[in-house]
Amino acid sequence: MIQLAQSHAKARFLTVAEVAGLLRVSTMTVYRLIKAGRLAAVRVGKSYRVREDDVDRYLASTYTEAG
């Protein structure tokens, strides 16, 4: 449990708006991804925070090669 807490302490957390900017989608789309369980997030008060690693993992899992 302590090791898990340490790994989260080193992680960079992004707001929903920052994630939306990175993905070039609306904040509502990010909220939908979180609610559907496709994008991991942590609830902080009334808002969500998403680990940068989880954004990378989401992108890797949905990546499709064109052509």
Phi, psi and omega in degrees: 000321180294320180296322177298315179297322179293322179293325177288329180294329180276343184287149175264125181260139181245150174282167178299320180296321178293319178297316179301319178295319179296318182275351184057048175230174178281161177297327179297323177296319178296316177300321179295319178298319179295312182296325180283351180084009181276340179230118181290141180210160178243134178274125177238104185065238180261000183243170179252151171231141183239130178291140179302322178299323180290327175295314178299318180296318179298314181297319179296323182285338182254001182291130174231140182273129181284149174098000000 
